[in-house]
C-alpha cells in the first residue's frame, strides 16, 4: 500500500524515539537511566483506580454518550477549571478527548485551514508543529528576543501577519519548565487584542507549579475568554498517562466542531475512564499536592546538579517536571555539533537518556525529565559528571 504524502512528511515524536531507544538498550541488559519520557513515576492514586473498578462493576462499559463527554465529567471539569483557573464554563463548553494530545489534534483540525499561520513560541512541545502541519497550516516559530524561555508581547506583535490564525501558549512549559506571570500574559493579550488571532492555551501542567505567584489561566484575562481554547487533562497532575483522558474548554462553536470530528474518529475515551476522571477532579486533591512537593524537591536536585557540571548551565524550573539546560559548553569536549550529538553521546557513553532540544526548537539545550526517583537523579548526575570530567 502507498502511504499518504501527508504522513510521509510526518516525523516520529522525538520524545518517544528516545524512550524507545532507552528501552531497547535495557532489553539487551544495559542499565539505562531514563530522563526522556514526560511520564510521572507515581502510580495513579488509589481512589481514582477504585472509582474505575466500581464503574466497571456497575456495567459502565458502553459507548460514552454524548461524544463530547459524559455529563458528570464535563460538569466536574467545569468545577475544576473554575477552582484552579478562575474561569467559569458550562458543560456545553467542554469537549472530552483521548488525552490532551488528542484534544490539541481536534482543536487544530477544527480551527486551522490550509495556509493559516500558527504562532508557536520556542522552545515548544514537539507535537505542536507537526499537528499544525497535518492540517495544512504553517507553524511560525517565535523566539524570545531576550534569549530566555518566554516570549513577550512585543515578540508576538512582530510575528503577526494577515495570515495569522492562532497563537499556542504552554504554561508551565514543556520543555523548559517556565511559567508565565500575570503581567507577561497581559502583555501578550494586549498584543493580540486588536487582531483576529485566537489562542490555544495548553495548561496540562497547571497544578505543577513551584513559584509563589498564583497560576493564571489565559482565558481568565479580560476579553480573552471567548478567543481562548484551554487544554487540560489527567495525565500529568494525577499520574494517569495511560488512561488517555484530556479535555478542552472554550467557545461552544469550537467545542461542537471538535465533538463532530471525534464522532467520526475515536468516539471519545472509555466510559469507565470518564467516570474515574470525574472522581479525580472532584475528589481529595491531597495526592496532587504530595506529588507536586516531590517534583519540587527533585527539580531542585536535578537543576543544581546539572548546573554544577562542566559546560552546562541550568536554572531552576518554575513548573512541570523538566529541566532544560544549555549544554553548548560541552560540545567541543564531546566532539559533537549540537544537542542531537550531546544526547547521542550521553546515551551511548553514559547510558543516560534525555531528549535533544533540536526537536523543541533549541539546538543548544537538552530536556531532562525529573519525573523519577531522587536515587535515579543522583545516579544519572554521577554518570554525567564522569562523562564530562566533573
C-alpha beads as a LAMMPS data file, in Angstrom:
LAMMPS data file: protein, C-alpha beads

390 atoms
389 bonds

1 atom types
1 bond types

-500.0 500.0 xlo xhi
-500.0 500.0 ylo yhi
-500.0 500.0 zlo zhi

Masses

1 110.0

Atoms # bond

1 1 1 0.000 0.000 0.000
2 1 1 1.078 3.587 -0.609
3 1 1 1.411 5.812 2.435
4 1 1 -0.215 9.214 2.020
5 1 1 2.020 12.192 1.303
6 1 1 0.590 13.793 4.432
7 1 1 2.003 11.091 6.693
8 1 1 5.177 10.570 4.697
9 1 1 6.228 14.050 5.848
10 1 1 5.342 13.379 9.484
11 1 1 8.322 12.825 11.782
12 1 1 8.059 10.442 14.737
13 1 1 7.875 12.063 18.172
14 1 1 11.422 12.744 19.379
15 1 1 10.475 12.029 22.982
16 1 1 9.027 8.644 22.095
17 1 1 12.008 7.809 19.871
18 1 1 14.480 8.405 22.700
19 1 1 12.319 6.488 25.170
20 1 1 12.211 3.583 22.709
21 1 1 15.988 3.646 22.255
22 1 1 16.473 3.515 26.008
23 1 1 14.038 0.608 26.267
24 1 1 15.900 -1.239 23.505
25 1 1 19.189 -0.915 25.393
26 1 1 17.523 -2.145 28.565
27 1 1 16.260 -5.200 26.698
28 1 1 19.923 -6.004 25.968
29 1 1 20.690 -5.968 29.683
30 1 1 22.187 -2.458 29.726
31 1 1 21.347 -0.336 32.758
32 1 1 19.941 2.901 31.330
33 1 1 18.896 5.825 33.492
34 1 1 15.933 7.404 31.734
35 1 1 15.239 11.118 31.876
36 1 1 13.498 11.122 28.495
37 1 1 9.804 10.394 28.969
38 1 1 7.426 13.006 30.321
39 1 1 5.615 10.487 32.456
40 1 1 5.069 10.546 36.239
41 1 1 6.712 7.670 38.065
42 1 1 3.890 7.708 40.629
43 1 1 1.046 5.230 40.410
44 1 1 -2.457 6.555 39.827
45 1 1 -3.952 7.359 43.265
46 1 1 -5.961 4.504 44.730
47 1 1 -9.291 6.337 44.995
48 1 1 -9.206 7.016 41.252
49 1 1 -8.466 3.374 40.435
50 1 1 -11.246 2.316 42.783
51 1 1 -13.690 4.623 41.002
52 1 1 -12.811 2.886 37.726
53 1 1 -13.279 -0.553 39.304
54 1 1 -16.642 0.487 40.713
55 1 1 -17.715 1.819 37.315
56 1 1 -16.746 -1.444 35.622
57 1 1 -18.588 -3.470 38.260
58 1 1 -21.655 -1.319 37.658
59 1 1 -21.567 -2.091 33.927
60 1 1 -20.180 1.251 32.758
61 1 1 -18.806 -0.381 29.607
62 1 1 -20.945 1.005 26.782
63 1 1 -20.198 3.749 24.279
64 1 1 -19.718 7.096 26.033
65 1 1 -22.629 9.450 25.442
66 1 1 -22.612 12.126 24.278
67 1 1 -19.444 12.089 22.191
68 1 1 -18.259 15.320 23.825
69 1 1 -18.095 13.541 27.195
70 1 1 -20.431 12.165 29.827
71 1 1 -22.260 14.939 31.724
72 1 1 -20.727 14.083 35.107
73 1 1 -17.203 14.521 33.760
74 1 1 -17.893 17.721 31.844
75 1 1 -19.524 19.220 34.934
76 1 1 -16.559 18.121 37.049
77 1 1 -14.210 19.741 34.523
78 1 1 -16.166 22.998 34.819
79 1 1 -15.799 22.994 38.604
80 1 1 -12.113 22.098 38.345
81 1 1 -11.324 24.863 35.839
82 1 1 -13.123 27.411 37.989
83 1 1 -11.222 26.350 41.104
84 1 1 -7.774 26.089 39.521
85 1 1 -8.049 28.565 36.651
86 1 1 -10.608 31.102 37.767
87 1 1 -12.732 30.697 34.625
88 1 1 -16.401 29.703 34.614
89 1 1 -17.655 27.315 31.921
90 1 1 -20.813 25.318 31.421
91 1 1 -20.864 21.698 30.305
92 1 1 -21.621 22.694 26.710
93 1 1 -18.242 24.420 26.558
94 1 1 -16.288 21.240 27.379
95 1 1 -15.131 18.515 24.986
96 1 1 -13.514 15.424 26.485
97 1 1 -10.841 13.728 24.353
98 1 1 -8.485 10.739 24.342
99 1 1 -5.734 12.646 26.126
100 1 1 -4.668 16.287 25.933
101 1 1 -2.686 15.462 22.787
102 1 1 -5.907 14.320 21.119
103 1 1 -7.677 17.457 22.356
104 1 1 -4.977 19.524 20.658
105 1 1 -5.327 17.483 17.470
106 1 1 -9.087 18.041 17.439
107 1 1 -8.540 21.739 18.122
108 1 1 -6.095 22.267 15.269
109 1 1 -8.303 20.233 12.923
110 1 1 -11.271 22.404 13.865
111 1 1 -9.535 25.773 13.600
112 1 1 -6.735 25.600 11.019
113 1 1 -7.251 25.917 7.268
114 1 1 -4.531 25.347 4.650
115 1 1 -2.274 28.375 4.554
116 1 1 -3.174 29.616 8.033
117 1 1 -0.238 30.623 10.190
118 1 1 0.012 29.418 13.774
119 1 1 2.427 31.198 16.111
120 1 1 4.384 28.730 18.255
121 1 1 6.755 30.218 20.848
122 1 1 10.103 28.426 21.109
123 1 1 11.032 26.236 22.809
124 1 1 7.865 24.272 22.145
125 1 1 6.393 20.844 22.707
126 1 1 7.369 18.614 19.805
127 1 1 3.836 17.783 18.615
128 1 1 2.589 21.332 18.042
129 1 1 4.241 21.993 14.654
130 1 1 3.547 18.515 13.298
131 1 1 -0.134 18.686 14.203
132 1 1 -0.426 22.142 12.623
133 1 1 1.337 20.887 9.502
134 1 1 -1.014 17.921 9.200
135 1 1 -3.907 20.380 8.923
136 1 1 -2.163 22.288 6.136
137 1 1 -1.221 25.147 8.425
138 1 1 2.148 26.858 8.657
139 1 1 3.938 26.797 12.014
140 1 1 5.643 30.137 12.671
141 1 1 8.205 29.850 15.432
142 1 1 8.569 32.852 17.715
143 1 1 11.900 33.032 19.528
144 1 1 12.174 35.236 22.624
145 1 1 14.335 38.238 21.836
146 1 1 15.856 38.167 25.312
147 1 1 17.181 34.649 24.744
148 1 1 15.061 33.191 27.527
149 1 1 12.190 30.735 27.513
150 1 1 9.212 33.130 27.435
151 1 1 8.027 35.348 24.596
152 1 1 6.951 38.922 25.217
153 1 1 4.008 40.849 23.876
154 1 1 6.421 42.624 21.526
155 1 1 7.702 39.270 20.236
156 1 1 4.146 38.190 19.415
157 1 1 3.139 41.531 17.904
158 1 1 6.082 41.483 15.486
159 1 1 5.250 37.927 14.346
160 1 1 1.597 38.574 13.454
161 1 1 0.729 38.778 9.753
162 1 1 -2.593 38.914 7.894
163 1 1 -2.485 35.098 7.713
164 1 1 -2.008 34.531 11.459
165 1 1 -4.881 32.469 12.807
166 1 1 -3.730 31.110 16.166
167 1 1 -1.194 31.527 18.943
168 1 1 -0.219 28.475 21.010
169 1 1 0.735 29.113 24.626
170 1 1 2.067 26.494 27.037
171 1 1 2.489 27.436 30.691
172 1 1 4.020 25.734 32.597
173 1 1 6.171 24.865 29.623
174 1 1 7.252 21.562 28.225
175 1 1 10.266 21.500 27.755
176 1 1 11.564 24.493 29.722
177 1 1 9.518 24.456 32.929
178 1 1 8.933 28.209 32.525
179 1 1 5.725 29.739 33.902
180 1 1 4.241 32.988 32.598
181 1 1 3.311 35.636 35.158
182 1 1 0.067 37.595 35.026
183 1 1 1.931 40.649 33.751
184 1 1 3.602 38.690 30.959
185 1 1 0.293 37.168 29.866
186 1 1 -1.385 40.576 29.959
187 1 1 1.294 41.877 27.573
188 1 1 0.552 39.026 25.174
189 1 1 -3.186 39.648 25.482
190 1 1 -2.636 43.310 24.634
191 1 1 -0.617 42.302 21.570
192 1 1 -3.499 40.295 20.078
193 1 1 -6.487 42.253 21.418
194 1 1 -6.989 44.324 18.251
195 1 1 -6.385 41.374 15.899
196 1 1 -8.344 38.279 14.910
197 1 1 -5.751 35.972 16.476
198 1 1 -7.152 33.337 18.834
199 1 1 -5.260 31.330 21.449
200 1 1 -4.851 27.659 22.249
201 1 1 -3.610 27.607 25.839
202 1 1 -2.087 24.257 26.789
203 1 1 -2.367 24.157 30.582
204 1 1 -1.821 20.451 31.179
205 1 1 0.818 21.217 33.867
206 1 1 -1.174 23.945 35.653
207 1 1 -1.164 22.106 39.012
208 1 1 2.601 21.538 38.953
209 1 1 3.952 25.000 39.805
210 1 1 6.750 25.855 42.232
211 1 1 6.590 29.660 42.303
212 1 1 4.863 31.749 44.949
213 1 1 2.619 33.519 42.437
214 1 1 -0.858 32.067 41.816
215 1 1 -1.375 30.357 38.477
216 1 1 -3.016 32.478 35.777
217 1 1 -5.127 30.850 33.070
218 1 1 -5.005 32.884 29.852
219 1 1 -8.787 32.695 29.443
220 1 1 -9.207 34.483 32.786
221 1 1 -7.747 37.710 31.386
222 1 1 -10.131 40.487 30.283
223 1 1 -11.610 39.908 26.806
224 1 1 -9.666 36.662 26.315
225 1 1 -12.234 34.035 27.328
226 1 1 -14.120 33.995 24.024
227 1 1 -10.976 33.778 21.923
228 1 1 -9.191 31.132 24.009
229 1 1 -9.406 27.343 23.883
230 1 1 -7.926 25.881 27.069
231 1 1 -6.433 22.375 27.007
232 1 1 -6.043 20.286 30.155
233 1 1 -6.209 16.661 31.238
234 1 1 -5.478 13.935 33.739
235 1 1 -2.062 12.611 32.702
236 1 1 0.411 14.871 34.460
237 1 1 -1.219 16.146 37.660
238 1 1 -2.993 12.882 38.510
239 1 1 -0.383 10.378 37.204
240 1 1 -2.837 8.989 34.652
241 1 1 -0.825 8.946 31.402
242 1 1 -2.103 5.514 30.385
243 1 1 -5.757 6.357 30.963
244 1 1 -5.791 8.785 28.000
245 1 1 -8.174 11.472 29.172
246 1 1 -7.917 15.133 28.235
247 1 1 -10.388 17.934 27.739
248 1 1 -10.806 21.290 26.036
249 1 1 -12.780 24.281 27.285
250 1 1 -13.844 27.173 25.119
251 1 1 -16.432 28.697 22.793
252 1 1 -19.356 26.388 22.076
253 1 1 -18.996 26.519 18.292
254 1 1 -15.415 25.249 18.539
255 1 1 -16.353 22.606 21.105
256 1 1 -19.179 21.382 18.864
257 1 1 -16.823 21.184 15.882
258 1 1 -14.345 19.138 17.901
259 1 1 -17.112 16.796 19.033
260 1 1 -18.256 16.315 15.426
261 1 1 -14.775 15.250 14.417
262 1 1 -14.457 12.992 17.447
263 1 1 -17.735 11.340 16.468
264 1 1 -16.063 10.240 13.237
265 1 1 -12.823 9.116 14.883
266 1 1 -12.389 7.830 18.447
267 1 1 -15.919 8.435 19.804
268 1 1 -14.170 9.607 22.988
269 1 1 -12.439 7.944 25.947
270 1 1 -13.810 4.782 27.534
271 1 1 -16.886 5.344 29.690
272 1 1 -15.365 3.963 32.898
273 1 1 -12.265 6.134 32.390
274 1 1 -14.518 9.181 32.187
275 1 1 -16.275 8.168 35.398
276 1 1 -12.960 7.705 37.214
277 1 1 -11.673 11.028 35.885
278 1 1 -14.735 12.815 37.237
279 1 1 -13.968 11.271 40.624
280 1 1 -10.378 12.508 40.362
281 1 1 -11.363 16.075 39.511
282 1 1 -13.943 16.297 42.296
283 1 1 -12.120 14.197 44.888
284 1 1 -9.453 14.794 47.501
285 1 1 -6.554 16.728 45.939
286 1 1 -4.010 15.787 48.594
287 1 1 -2.455 13.310 46.161
288 1 1 -1.691 16.123 43.704
289 1 1 -0.189 18.265 46.453
290 1 1 2.064 15.410 47.563
291 1 1 3.268 14.680 44.035
292 1 1 3.907 18.376 43.403
293 1 1 6.017 18.613 46.568
294 1 1 8.074 15.612 45.450
295 1 1 8.580 17.084 41.979
296 1 1 9.736 20.353 43.503
297 1 1 12.424 18.573 45.550
298 1 1 13.512 16.583 42.521
299 1 1 13.600 19.657 40.294
300 1 1 15.917 21.460 42.687
301 1 1 18.147 18.391 42.994
302 1 1 18.424 17.934 39.241
303 1 1 18.769 21.586 38.236
304 1 1 21.501 22.267 40.786
305 1 1 23.297 19.067 39.851
306 1 1 23.162 19.880 36.147
307 1 1 24.327 23.446 36.716
308 1 1 27.392 22.135 38.553
309 1 1 28.530 20.068 35.552
310 1 1 31.304 21.430 33.304
311 1 1 29.882 23.215 30.267
312 1 1 26.264 23.008 31.456
313 1 1 24.079 25.955 32.505
314 1 1 20.726 25.244 34.147
315 1 1 18.270 27.419 36.036
316 1 1 15.664 26.183 38.482
317 1 1 12.392 25.066 36.834
318 1 1 9.260 27.003 37.758
319 1 1 6.786 24.275 36.856
320 1 1 6.084 20.955 35.070
321 1 1 8.790 18.312 35.664
322 1 1 11.587 19.173 33.256
323 1 1 14.991 20.818 33.329
324 1 1 16.155 22.344 30.044
325 1 1 19.834 23.211 30.411
326 1 1 22.094 24.859 27.859
327 1 1 24.718 22.221 27.071
328 1 1 26.549 24.080 24.295
329 1 1 29.612 24.406 26.530
330 1 1 30.117 20.633 26.291
331 1 1 30.047 20.309 22.505
332 1 1 33.786 20.734 21.943
333 1 1 34.831 18.365 24.735
334 1 1 32.399 15.700 23.486
335 1 1 33.218 16.264 19.821
336 1 1 29.610 16.996 18.847
337 1 1 27.934 19.831 16.938
338 1 1 24.586 20.265 18.642
339 1 1 22.136 18.907 21.194
340 1 1 21.414 15.888 18.993
341 1 1 25.059 14.890 19.294
342 1 1 25.047 15.536 23.034
343 1 1 22.002 13.312 23.577
344 1 1 23.560 10.561 21.466
345 1 1 26.838 10.755 23.383
346 1 1 25.011 10.780 26.695
347 1 1 23.089 7.631 25.830
348 1 1 25.925 5.751 24.119
349 1 1 28.737 6.632 26.533
350 1 1 26.985 7.161 29.873
351 1 1 23.755 5.217 29.343
352 1 1 21.651 8.216 30.338
353 1 1 18.629 9.049 28.181
354 1 1 17.500 12.645 27.639
355 1 1 15.825 14.388 24.703
356 1 1 17.679 16.731 22.375
357 1 1 16.416 20.286 22.282
358 1 1 16.590 20.284 18.479
359 1 1 13.118 18.732 18.410
360 1 1 11.903 21.521 20.717
361 1 1 13.366 24.291 18.575
362 1 1 16.505 24.812 20.683
363 1 1 19.669 23.149 19.304
364 1 1 21.799 24.154 22.305
365 1 1 19.566 22.648 25.002
366 1 1 18.544 19.181 26.198
367 1 1 15.409 18.199 28.107
368 1 1 15.750 16.132 31.272
369 1 1 12.620 14.823 32.985
370 1 1 12.801 14.581 36.761
371 1 1 9.623 12.509 36.975
372 1 1 11.709 9.771 38.543
373 1 1 13.233 8.961 41.917
374 1 1 15.864 11.072 43.659
375 1 1 18.076 7.986 43.655
376 1 1 17.900 7.801 39.856
377 1 1 18.555 11.533 39.554
378 1 1 21.696 11.280 41.689
379 1 1 22.914 8.235 39.763
380 1 1 22.340 9.971 36.440
381 1 1 24.183 13.086 37.578
382 1 1 27.135 10.939 38.678
383 1 1 27.323 9.316 35.254
384 1 1 27.173 12.685 33.518
385 1 1 29.897 14.062 35.788
386 1 1 32.167 11.175 34.793
387 1 1 31.401 11.734 31.112
388 1 1 32.133 15.458 31.332
389 1 1 35.059 15.179 33.728
390 1 1 33.267 16.997 36.545

Bonds

1 1 1 2
2 1 2 3
3 1 3 4
4 1 4 5
5 1 5 6
6 1 6 7
7 1 7 8
8 1 8 9
9 1 9 10
10 1 10 11
11 1 11 12
12 1 12 13
13 1 13 14
14 1 14 15
15 1 15 16
16 1 16 17
17 1 17 18
18 1 18 19
19 1 19 20
20 1 20 21
21 1 21 22
22 1 22 23
23 1 23 24
24 1 24 25
25 1 25 26
26 1 26 27
27 1 27 28
28 1 28 29
29 1 29 30
30 1 30 31
31 1 31 32
32 1 32 33
33 1 33 34
34 1 34 35
35 1 35 36
36 1 36 37
37 1 37 38
38 1 38 39
39 1 39 40
40 1 40 41
41 1 41 42
42 1 42 43
43 1 43 44
44 1 44 45
45 1 45 46
46 1 46 47
47 1 47 48
48 1 48 49
49 1 49 50
50 1 50 51
51 1 51 52
52 1 52 53
53 1 53 54
54 1 54 55
55 1 55 56
56 1 56 57
57 1 57 58
58 1 58 59
59 1 59 60
60 1 60 61
61 1 61 62
62 1 62 63
63 1 63 64
64 1 64 65
65 1 65 66
66 1 66 67
67 1 67 68
68 1 68 69
69 1 69 70
70 1 70 71
71 1 71 72
72 1 72 73
73 1 73 74
74 1 74 75
75 1 75 76
76 1 76 77
77 1 77 78
78 1 78 79
79 1 79 80
80 1 80 81
81 1 81 82
82 1 82 83
83 1 83 84
84 1 84 85
85 1 85 86
86 1 86 87
87 1 87 88
88 1 88 89
89 1 89 90
90 1 90 91
91 1 91 92
92 1 92 93
93 1 93 94
94 1 94 95
95 1 95 96
96 1 96 97
97 1 97 98
98 1 98 99
99 1 99 100
100 1 100 101
101 1 101 102
102 1 102 103
103 1 103 104
104 1 104 105
105 1 105 106
106 1 106 107
107 1 107 108
108 1 108 109
109 1 109 110
110 1 110 111
111 1 111 112
112 1 112 113
113 1 113 114
114 1 114 115
115 1 115 116
116 1 116 117
117 1 117 118
118 1 118 119
119 1 119 120
120 1 120 121
121 1 121 122
122 1 122 123
123 1 123 124
124 1 124 125
125 1 125 126
126 1 126 127
127 1 127 128
128 1 128 129
129 1 129 130
130 1 130 131
131 1 131 132
132 1 132 133
133 1 133 134
134 1 134 135
135 1 135 136
136 1 136 137
137 1 137 138
138 1 138 139
139 1 139 140
140 1 140 141
141 1 141 142
142 1 142 143
143 1 143 144
144 1 144 145
145 1 145 146
146 1 146 147
147 1 147 148
148 1 148 149
149 1 149 150
150 1 150 151
151 1 151 152
152 1 152 153
153 1 153 154
154 1 154 155
155 1 155 156
156 1 156 157
157 1 157 158
158 1 158 159
159 1 159 160
160 1 160 161
161 1 161 162
162 1 162 163
163 1 163 164
164 1 164 165
165 1 165 166
166 1 166 167
167 1 167 168
168 1 168 169
169 1 169 170
170 1 170 171
171 1 171 172
172 1 172 173
173 1 173 174
174 1 174 175
175 1 175 176
176 1 176 177
177 1 177 178
178 1 178 179
179 1 179 180
180 1 180 181
181 1 181 182
182 1 182 183
183 1 183 184
184 1 184 185
185 1 185 186
186 1 186 187
187 1 187 188
188 1 188 189
189 1 189 190
190 1 190 191
191 1 191 192
192 1 192 193
193 1 193 194
194 1 194 195
195 1 195 196
196 1 196 197
197 1 197 198
198 1 198 199
199 1 199 200
200 1 200 201
201 1 201 202
202 1 202 203
203 1 203 204
204 1 204 205
205 1 205 206
206 1 206 207
207 1 207 208
208 1 208 209
209 1 209 210
210 1 210 211
211 1 211 212
212 1 212 213
213 1 213 214
214 1 214 215
215 1 215 216
216 1 216 217
217 1 217 218
218 1 218 219
219 1 219 220
220 1 220 221
221 1 221 222
222 1 222 223
223 1 223 224
224 1 224 225
225 1 225 226
226 1 226 227
227 1 227 228
228 1 228 229
229 1 229 230
230 1 230 231
231 1 231 232
232 1 232 233
233 1 233 234
234 1 234 235
235 1 235 236
236 1 236 237
237 1 237 238
238 1 238 239
239 1 239 240
240 1 240 241
241 1 241 242
242 1 242 243
243 1 243 244
244 1 244 245
245 1 245 246
246 1 246 247
247 1 247 248
248 1 248 249
249 1 249 250
250 1 250 251
251 1 251 252
252 1 252 253
253 1 253 254
254 1 254 255
255 1 255 256
256 1 256 257
257 1 257 258
258 1 258 259
259 1 259 260
260 1 260 261
261 1 261 262
262 1 262 263
263 1 263 264
264 1 264 265
265 1 265 266
266 1 266 267
267 1 267 268
268 1 268 269
269 1 269 270
270 1 270 271
271 1 271 272
272 1 272 273
273 1 273 274
274 1 274 275
275 1 275 276
276 1 276 277
277 1 277 278
278 1 278 279
279 1 279 280
280 1 280 281
281 1 281 282
282 1 282 283
283 1 283 284
284 1 284 285
285 1 285 286
286 1 286 287
287 1 287 288
288 1 288 289
289 1 289 290
290 1 290 291
291 1 291 292
292 1 292 293
293 1 293 294
294 1 294 295
295 1 295 296
296 1 296 297
297 1 297 298
298 1 298 299
299 1 299 300
300 1 300 301
301 1 301 302
302 1 302 303
303 1 303 304
304 1 304 305
305 1 305 306
306 1 306 307
307 1 307 308
308 1 308 309
309 1 309 310
310 1 310 311
311 1 311 312
312 1 312 313
313 1 313 314
314 1 314 315
315 1 315 316
316 1 316 317
317 1 317 318
318 1 318 319
319 1 319 320
320 1 320 321
321 1 321 322
322 1 322 323
323 1 323 324
324 1 324 325
325 1 325 326
326 1 326 327
327 1 327 328
328 1 328 329
329 1 329 330
330 1 330 331
331 1 331 332
332 1 332 333
333 1 333 334
334 1 334 335
335 1 335 336
336 1 336 337
337 1 337 338
338 1 338 339
339 1 339 340
340 1 340 341
341 1 341 342
342 1 342 343
343 1 343 344
344 1 344 345
345 1 345 346
346 1 346 347
347 1 347 348
348 1 348 349
349 1 349 350
350 1 350 351
351 1 351 352
352 1 352 353
353 1 353 354
354 1 354 355
355 1 355 356
356 1 356 357
357 1 357 358
358 1 358 359
359 1 359 360
360 1 360 361
361 1 361 362
362 1 362 363
363 1 363 364
364 1 364 365
365 1 365 366
366 1 366 367
367 1 367 368
368 1 368 369
369 1 369 370
370 1 370 371
371 1 371 372
372 1 372 373
373 1 373 374
374 1 374 375
375 1 375 376
376 1 376 377
377 1 377 378
378 1 378 379
379 1 379 380
380 1 380 381
381 1 381 382
382 1 382 383
383 1 383 384
384 1 384 385
385 1 385 386
386 1 386 387
387 1 387 388
388 1 388 389
389 1 389 390
